[in-house]
Amino acid sequence: MATESETTDKGVGLALALGALAVIGALGMYAGAPDVTAAWGFAGAVLFSSLAVVSIHLYGN
């Protein structure tokens, strides 16, 4: 009996998209260096990078 298996690259694509958002957050942190904007950029970078790692683990094999 043949079994079919279906694989998806959803985790990789989602990780790349969230990684790009993390880079944008890091650039926002660099641009608003001495202000509260830097703190929001850091928060965005940390949030999106951790979500990228979660997406790889969630949709990984």
C-alpha positions in Angstrom: 0.0 0.0 0.0 1.4 3.4 -1.0 1.4 6.2 1.4 1.5 9.8 0.4 3.2 12.5 2.3 2.8 16.2 1.8 5.5 18.7 2.8 5.2 22.4 3.0 7.7 25.3 3.3 5.2 27.4 5.2 7.5 27.6 8.2 10.5 28.8 6.1 8.4 31.4 4.3 6.9 32.7 7.5 10.3 32.8 9.2 11.7 34.9 6.3 8.8 37.3 6.4 9.1 37.7 10.2 12.8 38.0 9.9 12.4 40.9 7.4 10.1 42.6 9.9 12.7 42.0 12.6 15.3 43.7 10.5 12.9 46.7 10.0 12.5 46.8 13.7 16.3 46.8 14.2 16.6 49.6 11.7 14.0 51.6 13.6 16.0 51.0 16.7 19.1 52.4 15.0 17.2 55.4 13.5 15.6 56.5 16.8 18.7 55.9 18.9 18.4 58.3 21.8 14.6 58.3 22.0 11.7 56.1 22.9 11.5 55.1 19.2 14.6 53.0 19.7 12.8 51.1 22.5 9.8 50.4 20.2 12.2 49.3 17.5 14.0 46.9 19.9 10.7 45.5 21.0 9.5 44.9 17.5 12.8 43.3 16.5 12.7 40.9 19.5 9.0 40.1 19.0 9.3 39.3 15.3 12.6 37.4 15.6 11.1 35.2 18.4 8.0 34.6 16.3 10.2 33.6 13.4 11.8 30.9 15.5 8.4 29.8 16.7 7.2 29.5 13.1 10.1 27.3 12.2 9.5 25.0 15.2 5.7 25.0 14.6 5.8 24.0 11.0 9.0 22.0 11.0 9.2 18.3 10.6 
